[in-house]
Structure formats: structure tokens, C-alpha cells
């Protein structure tokens, strides 16, 4: 849960790097929350009200952590736009996001694995 909250604390921080664990844990908790809200919305008969509000609320942090994750692999955040290419773009982006980050400091900052734990 801390990984999810840490991403929300960095709401619109597009600079720096994000570890794979930070990105994928945010993705997991985000998916769980979205599914729960869809179910609650359906039960209340308000679909997509609650889910839509939540999706808009986490749109910017989701983009920010994705850009930081791309930075960790040594790529520009603009690579997120490859997702606009039907089918192939999404597969390429998933491969980029699942790739291990660069072990050394790159243009986007120091290796987040070597950063002290708080």
C-alpha cells in the first residue's frame, strides 16, 4: 500500500526515476481499486460516476509514474506515446516498463535501487 501512496504523494512529478516495483505495485492497487469502484457503481446504479471520478483523479499520477519508469530504463517519457499505435504499441510499452532499469546514474538521475530507504 505504501507504493501506491508514494506515487500519489508525487502527484505530478515527471522527473526522476521509478523502480519496477513502484510502478507495478501502483498498477496493481490501481486496478484493484478500479474494479471495486466499478462493482460499487454497478450495485448503486451510478456507473460510471464513482469510477470516472477515481480514474480522473489518478490519471496524472499514473502518467507521472509511467514516465519515471521509462526514465529508469534510459528512455524519454515521450515513449509513452507509442501506446497510441494499435496493439503493437501496447506490447512494446509493456516490454519497456517490465525491463530492468539502468544500474548506473543516467540523464534522469541516480539509480533508485541505491537510494536510501525511508
Secondary structure, 3 states (H helix, E strand, C coil): CHHHHHHHHCCCCCCCCCCHHHHHHHHHHHHHHHHHHHHHHHHHCCCCHHHHHHHHHCHHHHHHHHHHHHHHCCCCHHHHHHHHCCCHHHHHHHHHHHCCCCCCCECCECCHHHCCCC
